[in-house]
Amino acid sequence: EVQLVQSGAEVKKPGESLKISCKGSGYSFTSYWIGWVRQMPGKGLEWMGIIYPGDSDTRYSPSFQGQVTISADKSISTAYLQWSSLKASDTAMYYCARQHDYGEGDYWGQGTLVTVSS
Amino acid sequence: DIQLTQSPSFLSASVGDRVTITCRASQGISSYLAWYQQKPGKAPKLLIYAASTLQSGVPSRFSGSGSGTEFTLTISSLQPEDFATYYCQQLNSYPRTFGGGTKVEIK
């Protein structure tokens, strides 16, 4: 069974760093792109970027380029999303999703809620 | 970036109604479009990809059509479990943008 399991909710202060994770199982982790999607409170879905764990090829949305870093460790089938200096506006739910052949997100993680508040 | 405009942004319907949601792309995207359903507090669920291909396990009352710049998601007979927010996503080019969403509520 394909599963993506994300790390737990985080509460951070502005300026702090953070790395959240998404662990894949039940399929060949290195053969599918993994994408990250942001959903701010009460708002819609925003595509942040994707990574191919096989070779760490990464693509970012211009809106998020330079604001976050997407990485993966194929030895433990885990993708990451990280911030070096959080802002209050980073408060959101973050989802990872496996990208299937057409680019569609066919399996999703349960989401990681990130709250940034002083 | 390719912009996706969904309409309506909100609709009120009754169980058994036929519902159609439209997604318009700012430039041609062939058939590179997916539709998702999201319920409160849950991750999105893939319904349709390649504009009209039903994802495995999704009820046949859901269907998708269109190509180029105009696409539709149709629910042939709305069921209680279908009340949710629906999003389209273009898969033609990066960034793979989403539409703004359509919230389907009970009339």
Contacts between the chains, C-beta under 8 A, distances in Angstrom:
chain1	res1	chain2	res2	distance
A	35	B	96	7.5
A	37	B	44	7.8
A	37	B	98	7.9
A	44	B	87	6.7
A	44	B	98	6.2
A	44	B	99	7.7
A	44	B	100	5.3
A	44	B	101	4.5
A	45	B	36	7.7
A	45	B	38	7.7
A	45	B	44	6.6
A	45	B	87	5.5
A	45	B	89	7.6
A	45	B	98	4.4
A	45	B	101	7.4
A	46	B	98	6.8
A	47	B	89	7.3
A	47	B	95	5.2
A	47	B	96	4.8
A	47	B	97	5.9
A	47	B	98	6.2
A	49	B	95	7.7
A	50	B	96	7.8
A	59	B	94	5.1
A	59	B	95	7.9
A	60	B	95	7.7
A	61	B	1	7.9
A	61	B	94	7.4
A	61	B	95	3.6
A	62	B	1	7.2
A	62	B	95	6.8
A	63	B	95	7.3
A	95	B	43	5.5
A	95	B	44	7.2
A	97	B	43	7.9
A	97	B	44	7.7
A	100	B	49	7.3
A	102	B	32	7.0
A	102	B	34	7.3
A	102	B	49	4.9
A	102	B	50	5.3
A	102	B	91	5.9
A	103	B	32	6.9
A	103	B	34	7.6
A	103	B	91	3.5
A	103	B	96	6.4
A	104	B	34	4.1
A	104	B	46	5.7
A	104	B	49	3.9
A	104	B	50	7.9
A	104	B	55	7.9
A	104	B	89	7.4
A	104	B	91	6.2
A	105	B	34	7.4
A	105	B	36	7.4
A	105	B	44	7.0
A	105	B	46	6.1
A	105	B	89	7.8
A	106	B	46	5.3
A	106	B	49	7.8
A	106	B	55	6.9
A	108	B	43	4.0
A	108	B	44	6.0
A	108	B	45	7.5
A	109	B	43	6.7
A	110	B	43	6.1
A	111	B	43	5.6
